């Protein structure tokens, strides 16, 4: 399962910035064993975004984090979604959904930002 979350700030209509970080803390990034450094990075990024007109989307493979670190990261998110792969031969799900053979996964809305998100 992969989680992704976003931060946003709606101070004005002018220019908007976007930051996308894919697979933060994956073994390829070289920081996969520094949980507290990654947490500090997310906090600093969130602080920077609060004083700007920008949004950040960060994805991370939840299975690579300890449950406590994953919960901390999820708690810091304004919006939190998770993606879960659909099993290949789930006959019950295939009967419920049209186009089942074309689907790859399901998105679960875990948390939605409270203010100014429309």
C-alpha positions in Angstrom: 0.0 0.0 0.0 1.3 3.5 -0.8 0.1 6.6 1.0 0.3 10.1 -0.4 -0.6 13.4 1.2 -0.7 17.0 0.3 -0.3 20.4 1.9 -1.8 23.6 0.5 -2.1 27.2 1.3 -4.7 29.5 -0.2 -3.5 33.0 0.6 -4.1 34.5 -2.9 -4.9 33.8 -6.5 -1.6 34.9 -8.0 1.1 32.4 -8.9 0.8 28.9 -7.5 3.7 26.5 -6.9 3.6 22.7 -7.0 6.0 20.2 -5.5 5.8 16.5 -6.1 8.0 14.0 -4.3 7.5 10.4 -5.3 8.4 7.4 -3.1 10.0 9.4 -0.3 12.1 7.1 1.9 12.3 4.4 -0.7 15.6 2.5 -0.5 16.8 4.2 -3.7 16.7 7.7 -2.1 19.4 6.9 0.4 17.6 8.2 3.4 15.4 5.2 4.1 17.0 4.6 7.5 16.8 8.1 8.8 13.2 8.3 10.1 13.7 11.5 12.2 15.5 13.3 9.4 12.6 12.6 7.0 10.1 13.7 9.6 12.0 17.0 10.1 12.1 17.5 6.3 8.3 17.1 6.1 7.8 19.5 9.0 10.1 22.1 7.4 8.4 21.7 4.0 5.0 22.1 5.6 6.2 25.3 7.3 7.5 26.7 4.0 4.3 25.9 2.2 2.1 27.6 4.9 3.8 30.9 4.1 3.5 30.6 0.3 0.9 29.9 -2.3 2.0 26.4 -3.1 1.0 22.8 -2.8 3.1 19.6 -2.2 2.2 16.1 -2.9 4.4 13.4 -1.4 4.0 9.7 -1.9 5.6 7.1 0.2 5.6 3.3 0.4 4.0 2.7 3.8 5.2 -0.9 3.9 8.8 0.3 4.2 8.2 2.4 7.3 7.7 1.3 10.9 4.0 1.6 11.9 4.8 4.4 14.4 6.7 6.5 11.8 4.0 5.9 9.2 1.4 7.2 11.6 3.4 10.3 12.4 3.7 11.1 8.7 0.0 10.5 8.1 -0.9 12.7 11.1 1.1 15.6 9.6 -0.8 15.5 6.3 -3.6 17.9 5.4 -5.1 15.4 2.9 -4.3 11.7 3.0 -5.1 9.0 0.4 -4.0 5.5 0.2 -3.8 3.2 -2.8 -4.3 -0.5 -2.6 -3.8 -3.0 -5.4 -6.7 -5.1 -6.5 -6.1 -8.8 -6.2 -6.0 -10.5 -9.6 -8.7 -13.1 -9.0 -11.2 -11.5 -6.6 -14.4 -12.9 -8.0 -16.7 -11.1 -5.5 -15.2 -7.7 -6.5 -15.3 -8.7 -10.2 -19.1 -9.2 -9.9 -19.6 -5.8 -8.2 -17.5 -3.7 -10.6 -17.9 -3.2 -14.3 -14.5 -3.1 -16.1 -12.8 -5.0 -13.3 -10.2 -6.4 -15.6 -9.0 -2.9 -16.5 -8.6 -1.7 -12.9 -5.3 -1.7 -11.1 -6.1 -0.5 -7.6 -8.5 1.4 -5.3 -8.0 4.8 -3.7 -9.1 5.2 -0.1 -9.7 8.7 1.3 -8.2 8.6 4.8 -8.2 12.3 5.7 -9.5 15.5 4.1 -8.2 19.0 4.9 -10.8 21.0 6.9 -10.4 24.6 5.6 -10.3 26.2 2.2 -10.0 23.0 0.1 -12.5 23.5 -2.6 
